[in-house]
Amino acid sequence: MAITAAMVKELRDSTGAGMMDAKKALTETDGNMEAAVDWLRTKGLAKAAKKAGRTAAEGLVAVAVEGGKGIAVEVNSETDFVAKNSDFQKMVQGIADVALTVDDVDALKAADMGGKTVEQTVTDTVAVIGENMSVRRMAVLTGGQVVTYVHNAAAPGMGNIGVLVAMTGDNEAFGRQVAMHIAAANPSALSEADLDPAMVEKEKQVQIDIARESGKPDAVIEKMIVGRMQKYMAEVTLLSQQFVVNPDLTVAAAATEAGVTITGYVRLEVGDGIEVEKEDFAAEVAKLNS
């Protein structure tokens, strides 16, 4: 029986299996949809699919550097307990190593990892460990020197927050201090020129509305806004922030003293931006007994 794209899509939608696995299942069962589902279940692939609807907001961010290229990869799990699992950590380390050879998360998922794609490797690990997992994000940073830092490290090179700092000049110790600063301060951009104009305009409008509540004349309000926006820039841009190691200096001034120029950074935090549904205990018990 000819296996059509529509049949493959239907099986993928119902089981969550990968495209190639769905196609192989249909081929092995001569297009019988029910038999194909059972085939996937026997291979442990449908079991993984059942986990796919559950929110994976825990996990690890791994960082790695090779030459002047640094990568940060977020691999999610459902619970922090799994993030401490040595098998999960070994998988994340392998994914980070592969990430150094590609440029984006789609290419990473499709890349070879020990004879299987990264995506298939994750699916197989889901079937073994029993939690939903996903390769969510990947960031690449290049520069004369790239320094890494992980916060709340669960294993070497992976933790709750991963930071990369690119700079010119050879001062790894200072670069690590800046990376630690970024983990703590979470700047929105490197400099004012790198900020999203819409974000800046929104903040300016908020400050105008606040100032108008004071009832002061427009001429006074204009001067107030200039000062408030300068303060805002000093709070959200890395180079203008007070350096956590020496608050008397901005990060830019500290970099000058250290003989380096910071050219870019990446900060990935596990679960950032993922909405997790909360249920009370009674609702969880009711669901278990429904």
C-alpha positions in Angstrom: 0.0 0.0 0.0 1.3 3.5 -0.9 2.1 5.5 2.2 0.9 9.1 1.7 2.1 12.3 3.4 -1.5 12.7 4.8 -1.2 9.3 6.5 2.1 10.1 8.0 0.8 13.4 9.3 -2.3 11.7 10.8 -0.1 9.2 12.6 2.3 11.9 13.8 -0.6 14.0 15.2 -2.1 11.1 17.1 1.1 9.7 18.6 3.6 12.6 18.5 6.2 10.3 16.9 8.8 11.7 14.5 8.1 11.9 10.8 10.6 9.1 9.8 9.3 6.9 12.7 5.7 7.4 11.6 6.5 6.6 8.0 8.5 3.5 9.0 5.6 2.3 11.2 3.1 2.7 8.4 5.5 0.9 6.0 6.0 -2.0 8.4 2.2 -2.4 8.9 1.2 -1.9 5.3 -0.6 1.4 6.0 -2.8 0.0 8.9 -3.2 3.0 11.2 -4.0 1.0 14.4 -1.3 -1.4 13.8 1.1 1.4 13.2 0.3 2.9 16.5 0.9 -0.4 18.2 4.2 -0.7 16.3 5.3 2.6 17.7 4.3 1.6 21.2 6.3 -1.6 21.0 9.4 0.5 20.1 8.8 2.9 23.0 8.1 5.8 20.6 4.4 6.3 21.4 5.2 6.2 25.1 7.4 9.2 24.5 4.6 10.9 22.6 2.2 10.6 25.6 4.6 12.8 27.5 4.7 15.5 24.9 1.7 17.4 26.2 3.3 17.9 29.6 5.1 21.2 30.3 8.9 20.8 30.4 10.1 23.9 32.2 13.0 22.5 34.2 16.3 21.2 32.8 19.7 22.5 32.1 21.6 25.1 30.1 24.9 23.8 28.7 27.7 26.0 27.4 30.8 25.1 25.4 33.5 27.0 23.5 35.8 26.0 20.7 38.2 28.6 19.3 36.3 31.9 19.0 32.9 30.3 19.0 30.7 29.7 22.0 27.3 28.1 22.2 24.6 27.9 24.9 21.8 25.2 24.6 18.7 24.8 26.8 17.4 21.3 27.2 14.2 21.0 29.2 12.7 18.4 31.4 9.6 18.3 33.5 11.3 18.2 36.9 14.4 19.4 38.5 15.0 15.8 39.7 15.6 14.7 36.1 18.0 17.6 35.6 20.2 16.0 38.3 20.1 12.6 36.6 23.5 11.5 35.3 22.0 10.0 32.1 20.2 13.3 31.3 23.3 15.3 32.0 25.4 13.0 29.7 22.8 13.5 27.0 22.9 17.3 27.5 26.7 17.3 27.3 26.5 15.4 24.0 24.0 17.8 22.6 26.3 20.7 23.6 29.2 19.1 21.8 27.1 18.7 18.6 25.9 22.3 18.9 29.5 23.5 18.3 29.2 22.2 14.8 25.9 23.9 13.8 24.4 27.4 13.8 20.8 27.1 15.0 18.5 24.9 17.0 16.7 23.4 13.9 20.1 22.3 12.5 21.0 21.0 16.0 17.9 18.8 16.2 18.6 17.3 12.8 22.4 16.8 13.5 23.9 13.4 14.0 24.7 12.3 17.5 26.2 8.8 17.7 24.3 7.5 14.7 20.9 9.1 15.5 19.7 12.6 15.2 19.7 14.8 18.3 15.9 14.9 18.2 15.7 11.1 18.1 18.2 10.8 20.9 16.0 13.0 23.0 12.9 10.9 22.1 14.6 7.7 23.1 15.7 9.2 26.4 12.1 10.3 27.1 11.0 6.7 26.7 13.7 5.5 29.2 13.4 8.2 31.8 9.6 8.8 31.5 9.5 12.6 31.3 8.9 15.0 28.5 12.0 16.6 27.3 12.9 19.1 24.5 15.8 21.0 23.0 14.2 24.4 23.3 16.8 27.0 22.4 20.3 27.5 21.2 22.5 30.6 20.9 25.8 31.2 19.2 28.4 33.9 20.0 31.7 34.5 18.3 34.5 36.9 19.2 38.2 37.2 19.7 37.7 35.5 23.1 34.5 33.8 24.4 34.2 33.2 28.1 31.5 31.0 29.7 29.9 30.8 33.1 27.1 28.6 34.5 25.1 29.5 37.6 23.9 26.8 40.0 26.1 24.2 38.2 24.7 20.7 38.2 27.7 19.4 36.4 30.7 20.9 34.6 29.5 23.3 31.9 25.8 23.1 32.7 23.5 24.7 35.2 20.4 26.8 35.7 21.7 29.8 33.8 24.3 29.8 31.1 26.2 32.9 30.0 28.6 33.6 27.1 30.7 36.8 26.9 32.6 37.8 23.7 35.4 40.3 23.9 38.6 41.5 22.3 41.7 41.4 24.5 43.0 38.5 26.6 41.6 38.6 30.1 39.7 35.5 30.9 39.4 36.3 34.6 37.7 39.6 33.9 35.5 38.0 31.3 34.3 35.5 33.8 33.5 38.3 36.3 31.4 40.0 33.6 29.6 36.7 32.8 28.7 36.4 36.5 27.5 40.0 36.5 25.2 39.2 33.5 23.8 36.1 35.3 22.9 38.2 38.3 21.9 41.6 36.6 20.2 40.1 33.5 20.7 43.2 31.2 18.3 43.6 28.3 21.0 44.6 25.7 24.7 45.3 25.4 24.3 49.0 24.9 21.6 51.6 24.1 22.1 51.1 20.4 21.2 47.4 20.8 17.9 48.0 22.6 14.6 47.3 20.9 13.3 50.7 19.9 9.7 49.7 20.7 10.8 48.7 24.2 12.5 52.1 24.7 9.5 54.0 23.4 7.1 52.1 25.6 9.3 52.9 28.7 9.4 56.5 27.6 5.7 56.7 27.3 5.2 55.1 30.8 7.6 57.7 32.3 5.7 60.6 30.5 2.4 59.3 31.9 3.9 59.1 35.4 5.4 62.6 35.2 2.1 64.1 34.0 0.5 62.8 37.1 2.6 65.3 39.0 0.9 68.2 37.3 4.1 69.9 36.4 4.4 72.1 33.2 5.4 70.3 30.0 8.8 72.0 29.9 9.7 70.6 33.3 8.3 67.2 32.3 10.6 67.1 29.3 13.7 67.6 31.5 12.4 64.9 33.9 12.0 62.4 31.1 15.6 63.0 29.9 16.9 62.1 33.4 14.6 59.2 33.9 15.5 57.6 30.5 19.2 58.0 31.3 18.6 56.1 34.6 16.6 53.5 32.6 19.5 53.0 30.2 21.9 52.6 33.1 19.7 49.9 34.6 19.0 47.7 31.4 22.1 48.0 29.2 25.2 45.9 30.2 27.9 48.5 29.5 26.1 51.2 31.5 25.3 49.1 34.5 27.2 49.4 37.8 29.7 46.5 37.8 28.8 44.1 40.6 32.5 43.5 41.4 33.1 47.3 41.8 29.9 49.4 41.9 32.0 52.6 41.6 32.5 51.7 37.9 30.2 50.9 35.0 30.9 47.7 33.2 32.3 49.7 30.3 34.7 51.5 32.5 35.8 48.3 34.2 36.4 46.8 30.8 38.6 49.7 29.8 40.7 49.2 33.0 40.9 45.5 32.2 42.2 46.3 28.7 39.3 44.6 26.9 36.3 45.5 24.8 33.1 43.6 25.3 31.5 42.9 21.9 28.5 40.7 22.8 26.9 38.3 25.3 24.3 35.6 25.6 22.3 34.7 28.7 20.0 31.7 28.7 18.0 30.7 31.8 16.1 27.5 32.2 12.4 27.8 31.7 12.5 31.6 30.9 9.3 32.5 29.2 7.6 29.2 29.7 4.2 29.4 31.3 3.5 26.5 33.7 -0.1 25.8 34.7 -0.5 25.6 38.5 -3.0 23.2 40.1 -4.0 22.9 43.7 -3.5 19.6 45.5 -7.3 18.8 45.5 -7.4 19.3 41.7 -4.4 17.0 41.2 -6.0 14.3 43.4 -9.3 14.6 41.5 -7.4 14.2 38.2 -5.7 11.1 39.4 -9.1 9.5 40.3 -11.0 10.6 37.2 
